[in-house]
Amino acid sequence: MTSEASSGSRRPRSGMLRRRSPEEDSTVLIDVAPEAEKGHTYGSTAPTSESGHREAAGGVGSPSKPRVDFVLVWEEDLRLGRQQGGAGRDETDTRGAWRETFLDNLRAAGLHVDQRAVQGENGAVHYVLLRAPWAVLCYYAEDLRLKLPLQELPNQASNWSAGLLAWLGLPNILLEDVPDVPPEYYSCPFKVSKLSRFLGSDDQENFFTSTERHQILFAILAKTPYGHEKKGLCGIDQLLAEGVFSAAFPLHDGPFRTPPEGPQAPGRTQRQVLFRYWARWSQWNKYQPLDHVRRYFGEKVAFYFAWLGFYTGWLLPAAAVGTLVFLAGCFLVFSDIPTQELCSSTDHFEMCPLCLDCPFWLLSSACTLAQAGRLFDHGGTVFFSAFMALWAVLLLEYWKRQSATLAYRWGCSDYEDIEERPRPQFAASAPTTAPNPVTGEDEPYFPERSRVRRVLAGSTVVVMMVAVVVVCLVSVILYRAIMAILVSRSNNTLLAAWASRIASFTGSVVNLVFILVLSKIYVALAHILTRWEMHRTQTKFEDAFTLKVFIFQFVNFYSSPIYIAFFKGRFVGHPGNYHTLFGVRNEECAAGGCLIELAQELLVIMVGKQIINNVQEILVPKLQGWWQKFRLRSKKRKAGASEAVGQAPWEADYELLPCEGLFDEYLEMVLQFGFVTIFVAACPLAPLFALLNNWVEIRLDARKFVCEHRRPVAERAQDIGIWSHILAGIAHLAVVSNAFLLAFSSDFLPRAYYRWTRAPDLRGFVNFTLARAPPAFASAHNRTCRYQAFREDDGQYSPTYWNLLAIRLAFVIVFEHVVFSIGRILDLLVPDIPESVEVKVKREYYLAKQALAENEALSGTNGAKDNYSQSSERSLGPQPTLPGGGQASQVPSL
């Protein structure tokens, strides 16, 4: 926290804005030069008193070699330098100057910087090994408000299913004894002056975990300038984008393969434990060790896997009920009287052409499709739709409880409100500063009115991209209509009979191609727009980016199913008066109805996308990893380097693939959740396919993080972010969607109406649903035909149509109100935060207040403060000085 002494100027009053000066933009974070002159080893990797021990749970270091907290890499290609002209050489020189300035500023910030190079025939790979000494770690831990432990708690982590099985006295095959279970703590934000109050403060080497050290190092890297900060020349992210560095990553704590003695052997690493008990395919039926995942990868990654596992567990009952509903449909096919009438009608019902040049056809030819449609369209589907709506509500309610429990257990309950700092890119570009209303500290500030204008401008781009998706959808619709006409003209009678189905299936494939191509383009565009909007924190930035992409992807993925479910076949007209779109006759539902076509569309998009994604996630990383290793090792072989000497850890990790974040993983699961809930009335098997996919997805993603990717920077998170709100919106939309599906796309209500008003056994139902072509159409073609509609012989809607319309609208209203009411009651009955967590939060607040008391009125005599300050100074060692002359306990805010 910056004091008046260190800043050299008076702090502005609360609520006042202050324009930042050029001097502030170029302020060095920590100036250690005066201490370096006294014999300190800042800026080198010489062993120091705090670097002589190995971290208890992983880390790269030994008594003879200091720990490496972070690695920067750049590649030098001598051939490229010889080929480039003057402009290219100038660009290379500029990058080199930026790199040297950046490294000098890191040394000035108190980091140990050690440079290594692996020479090749035509270039070299340079590695910059970074380490933060004890003093720097303490300063930034306080500035970042890292929560550190005050008191250990009995480990009470449990799983609801484990508790249920224990209560029932049943064996739990999902449970496995994972070693090195991280303990639980009461914690509070770290303060240097109260160092002795925190657990483990006497062990400087292991006081900060490896993930906490990585967070501190990355915070320094993200803030350190390499030129004029107001011009955006600041931070490692910008240097990576400019190609100054090839990679920046923390090290894994050794190989993931377990030693011969096994994962229980002394000296095992966290990575080896995660591989043995989490990332192997044989662990598909075991609980995920989430606390281990959080300790090694950070809260953000752990929350993703917690959500994925929780959602997959809840898919079990949904898949079981959906499978039973599907099996019920299989039995009903053989006893359904309308289906039997249709299949045995032979030449009794001659149907009107489905397209402009399509032939007349017999209704009995659609027997197979009618039977397939009956698998999904029966009374059990109504029950299953209501069941899935309530399932989604309960899933999200209990996830809130689980999320609150994990957030407390991992010490991040108030991260977004209090702990989260402004984004380095935001801080570099913000024109003014203003006091934070929560902490009272001066922070970079961007006027809200300007941000709103930028958000509105970005929204217009989103609308334009959505319009592009709609254009693609119209193109697919026209493609289907034209393809149906072309195939129907085929001399092959089998192809001609299946013209509509072939056009529908190939249209689904074309639509999938459009989806995948447009997704790649829009994600890059959304990232540019979100950066321009100047969001203060990383959480707000990610939420805005997520919302943009999801709106687009929602329209992209769901537009075709929505068209089939609610629009296709609704605006066709009747024989002699067909409606057209751009001169092409509007599509009709193929024989068997639109519901079976919707089920086909869902299976093509949902299952097809899952197969493509899984193949990509398995094969692409393998190929990329092989190429990266081949490229780097070939350089060493050409240079005559021996591989027998062994690889350094940073060389081995650089051969791995960069971690690309969690956005695509979340998006895949949320889109899947939409397919499982929004259109479940058309495909009761969707939860089963989702469950099978997710069993593979969990271990596939785990294996990527543990084995194939470089270790990501551990990021803190309070929950899964805006995805929770998106999931809630999908759950509400699913109720409305399924109500309209059952009312307007299913035969459930027409059958019920016919049963009540005409025949309880449904005999004659097929004839009831067919209208006769108007006389003018029949005379023009010298034959009469039937078509599916409730119309009179002159083409006008019949009284039955209007009666059914009233019943359908009433069903929608009743279904929605009943489901929403039950969901609301469940929402009220299930508290978002468990009572046990609320008690622990209050207890933690009390302990934090006691531990950080400033005088003896709370915790002792007035001399306690000086004693703690003196003890902390002895623990920290000599203090680096700041530009304003203050001590490092007054470290500038990141």
Secondary structure as UniProt FT lines:
FT   HELIX           4..7
FT   TURN            14..15
FT   STRAND          18..19
FT   HELIX           22..25
FT   HELIX           33..36
FT   TURN            37..39
FT   TURN            42..43
FT   TURN            49..50
FT   TURN            56..57
FT   STRAND          70..77
FT   HELIX           78..83
FT   HELIX           86..108
FT   TURN            109..110
FT   STRAND          112..119
FT   STRAND          123..131
FT   HELIX           134..143
FT   TURN            144..145
FT   STRAND          147..153
FT   HELIX           160..168
FT   TURN            173..174
FT   STRAND          184..189
FT   HELIX           192..197
FT   TURN            199..202
FT   HELIX           204..207
FT   HELIX           210..223
FT   HELIX           229..231
FT   HELIX           236..242
FT   STRAND          247..249
FT   TURN            260..261
FT   TURN            263..264
FT   TURN            266..267
FT   HELIX           270..274
FT   HELIX           275..279
FT   HELIX           281..283
FT   TURN            284..285
FT   HELIX           290..297
FT   HELIX           299..333
FT   TURN            334..335
FT   HELIX           337..343
FT   TURN            346..347
FT   STRAND          350..351
FT   TURN            356..357
FT   STRAND          361..362
FT   HELIX           363..366
FT   HELIX           367..376
FT   HELIX           379..409
FT   TURN            410..411
FT   TURN            413..414
FT   HELIX           415..419
FT   HELIX           424..429
FT   STRAND          432..435
FT   TURN            437..439
FT   STRAND          442..445
FT   HELIX           448..488
FT   HELIX           493..497
FT   HELIX           499..532
FT   HELIX           538..566
FT   TURN            567..570
FT   STRAND          573..574
FT   TURN            575..576
FT   STRAND          577..578
FT   STRAND          580..581
FT   TURN            582..583
FT   STRAND          584..585
FT   TURN            591..592
FT   HELIX           594..602
FT   HELIX           603..607
FT   HELIX           608..638
FT   TURN            639..640
FT   HELIX           643..645
FT   HELIX           649..654
FT   HELIX           663..678
FT   TURN            679..682
FT   TURN            684..685
FT   HELIX           686..703
FT   HELIX           704..708
FT   TURN            721..722
FT   HELIX           723..740
FT   HELIX           741..745
FT   HELIX           748..757
FT   TURN            760..761
FT   TURN            763..764
FT   HELIX           765..768
FT   STRAND          770..772
FT   HELIX           775..781
FT   STRAND          786..788
FT   TURN            793..794
FT   HELIX           799..829
FT   HELIX           835..851
FT   HELIX           856..859
FT   TURN            862..863
FT   HELIX           864..876
FT   TURN            883..884
FT   HELIX           888..890
//
